[in-house]
Amino acid sequence: MAEDARFRRIAADIQRRIAAGEWQPGQDLPSRAELAAELGVNPQTVRLAYVHLRRAGVLAGEERRAVYVAHPPAMRTLTDADAEWPFATETTDTRPRPATEELAQRLDVRVGTFLKHETVECLDPGGRSAMLVSSWWRGRRRPHASCVAEVGSVALTEDQAHALGLLVDTLAFRVVRTRFDHDGRPLETADLVLPMDRWLIRLAPSG
């Protein structure tokens, strides 16, 4: 557990140094041994930090070779919050949840009502996390007739930051999407969390 905390701290420090301009896109980082000596840690700890940052798309390069700062991911534009994600996804959490006050209002249920839930990580064509979608609904999922989406922002939690390869408390777009049946009753609500450095939001007005 201590080793896990150490490499995550080092990974976060590397991201801060990149953000401050110490290392530019395309520039090699120090070797594992060099950075380990600078930080006073085991080279294995630095290796784990480099692996984590490569998976997050912050660094690029092959194992046992020089790693370098990856170029920023391509910007995408979200125009339809109800569209299916066209690339690979991974479901990371399916634990049911009691309705919070906010979720109860969004789904028109009592606070504490037992809700089904899933969090899905949407991956870009390179296998990097592009967006997180957490959905809540009651009973079985049913086809919806309409949907409303509202855009705001949110500070990333530790789990969200880890999945997206960003620092905790980084601001991200939060798109609140609620789906309705033909009678206008809410069927499902979701939070779409999108990194601001990877997305533009241009939602069309609801019809």
N, C-alpha and C positions, 0 to 999 in steps of 0.2 A: 504493500500500500504506500510506504514511504517512497519507494522507487518510482511508483506511478506519479505521485505528487511532484517529485523532483523533475522528471522529464517534462511534465506539463508546465511547470514554472519556467523551465529553460525554453520550451517552445513558445510560451507567451512572451518571454523576453526577446527572443529572436524576432517575433512579429513586431514588437514595439520598435526594435532597432531598424527593421526594414521600413516601417512606417515613418521613422524619423529621417530616413534617407541614408543611413549608414551603408546599406547594401542596396544597389539598384537592380531592376529587372535584368536578368541575363548575367549578373555578376556572381562569380563563385563565392561560396561561403568558406570559412576556414575549415580545414580537415577536422575530423572528429577528435583527433589527438590534440590539435592546436586549441580548439575551443574548450576541450575538457581541461587543459592546462590553465587556460585563462580563467575559467570558472571554478577550478578546484574540485572537479567532479570526475567520476569514472567515464572513460570514453564510451562505454556501453550506454550510459545515461544520455549522452549527446546523440548517439546513434538512434535511440528510441525517439528522441525529440525530432530528429531529421526525418525518420520514418513517418511520424505523426503528421509533420508539416507537408511531406510529399503527398500523403493520402488526402490532405485537406486542400491541395493545390497551391499552397504557399511557396513550396520549393519544387524544383524539378531535378531530374538526374537519376541515374541508375545506382542500385546498391553497389557498394565498394568503389564507386567512382565519385568525382567531385559533384557536389550538389550546388545548385545555383538558384537565385531568386526567380520564381516563375513570372512570366508576363501576366498582367491582369486578365481574369477570365473575360470572355466575350460578354458584352452587355446584351440582355434580352429585354423584350418589352412585353409586359402583361397587358393584354387588351380584353381578355375574356376570363374572368375568375372562375367560370363554370366549365371551362374546357378541360378535356382529359389531357393528362401529361403524356407527351408523345414518346418519351424515352423510358429507361428503366426506373423502377421504384423499389424501395425496401420498406416493409412495415416494421417499425421499431418498437411499438408499444400498443397493446390491445387491452390494457387493464380498464375495466369499467370504472366510472367515477360518479359520485353523487353530484347533483347539479349545484354549482355555486349560485350566488345571487345573480351574477351576470348571465350565466348560462340559462338559469331558470327564466329570466326575462326574454332571452333570445329565442327560447323554445316554447315559451308560454306554459311552463310547468311549475310545480312547487319546488322551492329550495329543498335540496336533499333528495329529490327524485333520482332513482338509479338510472344512469345513462350508459349506453354503450359508447365505446370510444376507440379510436385508433389514431396513431401518429404515423405518417408516411413520409419518408425521405425521398424526394424527387432528384434523380441524378441526371447530370448533363451527359452528352455523348462520350465524354472522356471519363465518366464514372465518378465525377466530383459532385458533391451535394450542392444543388442549386436552390432548393426551396424545401421547407418543412410544412406539412399540412396536418393539422390536428382537427379531427372531426368528432362530433358528439351527436347522438340521436337516441330516441326512445323506441323500444320494441324492434321490429324488423325494418330494414331499409326498404323504402318504397320509391318508385319513380316520382320525380318532382315535375311541376308544371312551370315554375318560375324561380327566379333567384335574385337576391339583392346583395350587392357588395359595397362595403364602405372601407376607405383607406385611411390608415393612421400609422403610427410608429410605435415601437416597443423596444425596450432594452433586453438584449438576449440573456436568457438564463444560462447557467453552466452547461446543462445538457444541450441546449440549442447551439450555444457557441462551440461546443465540442463537435457537434455534428456538422456544422457549417465551416469549421476551421477558422473561427473568428474569436476575438477576445470577449470575455464576459462583460456585459453591460454595453456592448457595441449597439448602436441604434440600427434597427432594421425596419423595413416596411411591414405593417401588419394589415392584411386584408381580411376583414370579417365578412364571411360569405354565409348567407342563410338561404336555404332552399324551402319552397312552399308547395303545397298541393293545389289542386284546381280551386279550392275554396279559400285559399289564402292562409291556410294553417301551416305553421312552421313544421317541417319534417326533420331537418338536419341543419346544424350550424358548424362552421369550421373557421379556424384561424390559419391563414396562409402567411408564413413568415419568410420574407424575401430579403436577402442582403442588399443594402443600398448600393454597394459597389458592383453589383451584377445585374441590377434590374432598373428599368424605367416602368412607371405605371401610367397607362393611358386607357382607362376603362371607358367603354362606350356607355352613354346614358341608358338607363333601363327603359325598355319600350313601352 
